Amino acid sequence: MTAAPAPCATPTSHYATCAGREIHYTAWGADDAPAVVAWHGLARTGRDMDPLAAHLADRYRVICPDTLGRGLSQWSPAPSEEYCLRFYARLAAELFDALGIDRAHWIGTSMGGAIGTVCAAGRREPSLRGRIASLLLNDNAPELAAPALERIKAYAGRPPSFGTMAELEAFFREVYRPYGWLPDAQWRQLAETSARRLPDGRLAPHYDPQMVRQFTDHEDDYRLWDDYDRIDIPVLCLRGAESDLVLPAAVGAMRGRGPGARGLLEVVEVPGCGHAPALNVPAQWALVDDFLARAEAGVSAG
């Protein structure tokens, strides 16, 4: 595959206090441009969004947070209460306020899509009602396949450690093979921005293993039909063609209710990917560009 063009911008690094917790985020583009919030997946960091954010930065203000317990954000002192979608939506609301964002497009990969669904619905976080302009779900749906969730819990709850960065990168290359094609430089960046040193000097993925309590203490947190049904903005669902998390039956149900029933849902299968497309190549950027342009113009997804 041809390498993607080099990024056209570099991010700035920032911290904000949201719901009493320190949240890290990177910012791209001009502060007065239309806002895009790009939120990463379960055991990942906001730096996964670098390729997409760099592509969008000449037209949009792109904010890429690290979720509580991931990357450079604070780990929760109350994991049972705070590692859940309701609290993540509260963090998002306070981040919007801290950054002076009145309205933003939302691009969410996996967990980031679930957070965006909750925010767009405004049921659990009413202060965000009407503040999400459009919602792009990157391999996320209101109902996820149980076997795939078990697979994710198995590796996310017990992160391994490694003696060298090369070993950590090899682990990420295997676990995240379903992302699709990444050039070597992006695999190296993914490893370097996802690594933390343990007290014994070994390297582990950069997240709090307690975040997996979202699944044990909030068993139905990812059953989002009640939230999905309330959404009345344009929605684009990008499904990895080989995804084992978002199944065709769930996508079919999405078409018949909520934004699907209102003519606001578009579904595109992304070839060569499972869970989840990395949003790092021109063909995937083109899907995002087209969706955002139509949403900006007020044209509903067909």
NORGI-V416071 format. One record per helix or strand of 3 or more residues. SS is the DSSP state (@ for helix, = for strand). FROM is the first residue (numbers start at 1). LEN is the number of residues. If there is no record, write none. Layout:
BEGIN
((SS,FROM,LEN) (SS,FROM,LEN))
END
This chain:
BEGIN
((=,12,7) (=,21,8) (=,34,6) (@,46,11) (=,60,6) (@,79,4) (@,85,15) (=,104,6) (@,111,11) (@,126,3) (=,132,7) (@,146,11) (@,165,11) (@,177,3) (@,184,9) (=,195,3) (=,203,3) (@,209,9) (@,225,4) (=,234,7) (@,248,8) (=,265,6) (@,282,15))
END
